[in-house]
Amino acid sequence: MSVVHHVAEAVLLARIQFAFTIGLHIILPAFSIGLASFLMVLEALWLFTGRQVYLDVFQYWLKIFAVSFAMGVVSGVPMSYQFGTNWSVFAQRTGPVLGPLLGYEVLTAFFLEAGFLGVMLFGREKVGPRLHVLATCLVALGTLTSGFWILAANSWMQTPAGYVISPGGRFLPANWWAVIFNPSFPYRFVHMVFAAYLSTAFAVGAVGAFHLLRSPRNEAARLMFSMALWMAAILGPLQILAGDAHGINTFRYQPAKLAAMEGDFTTRSGQPLVLFGWPDMKTQHTIDKIEVPHLGSLIITHSWNGTIKGLRAFPRNDEPYVPLVFWAFRLMVGLGFLIAGIGLASLWLRWRGRLYDTRWLPRVVLAMAPAGFVALLAGWTVTEAGRQPWTVYGILRTAESASPIGAAGVGTSLAAFALVYLVVYGSGLRFVLHLMARPPAPGEAGPSPDLPLRSTGITPTPPLQHPAAGE
């Protein structure tokens, strides 16, 4: 029993370590995906309209993008090492499938980003405006491509397809098309990209709101605020629809996860929707619950009396930890509806010509600055904790995936990771907040190799010439 206890403790610490590192890392790629696309739109609008304010906002956020992108690269490196240190059995068994997928991410997305990032950051004067816009578009495409391959790999772990298992227990690819476009991948990729765009929109909108409250006539702050709320108004409702489609897919392919999300322990037709309550793992009941009759079946099966399988239909050792999944799901959904509601409210104010005249809306958007990232982390918690106790859903257990390493070794590396991440994230976040606190100015300077020094300067550079000016 002592050996089993120590093994379980080591696996738990390894899971905490990976959750800690990926939880902090995932915010940065999501921000990079959203911000790169935002920068692409801004620069294209400047090229087509010639309005200086688009270029000013582009240059303002380009400096922040440079810092956050660098932080994302640094924070992503330790995760790959953990496959060899803490999860060597998982790496050995799934390597023939997941190794190429992660390799494709490097060969396509990372090379695309690395190849054109320097041009995007420092090459405007050398390549000209049109080629610079092309470089920005390619960096934005690179961030989306990176998300594509990472989500393909993770989705395969959720809904494995297109493989055979060798006599030695290794997963071997039999159909790469089925591996990549596995049953959950399209839903999860769309849901994740929308989440990245909405998280970035509220970060941008909050910075715009902050400067708008201090200087209501700041044109650049108005632009940031307006564009962010357009994104919330359009993508907020679409994200709810994407989430609904993703939930139906989960109902079909990961029924135990869905039951945990809904807090359903009993299989029945006409399943109610549990709004709040406490799932008790020991008694297999959700206690003190508030529910709406039949609504759970209507949402998931689109039928008034549809049947949803409860957790009692599964072996106890196949159940995820329900309270964590249950409450993370409600946090994600609640913030998602709030984001969509703010977007729709902004449409009403915009229609009445009062988008910039109310004081309450900028304050709400400013308070909601981290909401998108919190919702994203809550959704990721649902995805990963709801998959337990499996690393490859239904086939390879988490307890069977860990390296034969003691709890003391994992605990030491976890403490080291926590210390390093505290320093990296603390200093990086402090610098990014410093950049955001300075209002955008006409003729905003772009990044340079001495970015930390230039970012503290207030003196703007002369506006860059639009291509049409020389024609």
Buried (B, 14 or more C-beta within 10 A) or exposed (E): EEEEEEBEBBBBBBBBBBBBBBBBBBBBBBBBBBBBBBBBBBBBBBBEEBEBBBBBBBBBBBBBBBBBBBBBBBBBEBBEEBBEBBBBBBBBBBBBBBEBBBEBBEEBBBEBBEEBBEBBBBBBEEBEBEEBBBBBBBBBBBBBBBBBBBBBBBBBBBBBBBBEEEEEEBBEBEEEEBBBBBBBBBBBBBBBBBBBBBBBBBBBBBBBBBBBBEEEEBBBBBBBBBBBBBBBBBBBBBBBEBBBEBBBBBBEBBBBBBBBBBBBBBBBEBBBBBEEBBBBBEEBBBEEBEBEEBBBBBBBBEEEEBBBBBBBBBEEEBBBBBBBBBBBBBBBBEBBBBBBEBBBBBBEBBEEEEBBEBEEBBEBBBEBBBBBBBBBBBBBBBBBBBBBBBBBBBBBBBBBBBBEBBBEBBBEBBEEBBEBBEEBBEEBEEBBEEBBEBBBBBBBBBBEEEBEEBBEEEEBBEEBEBBEEEE
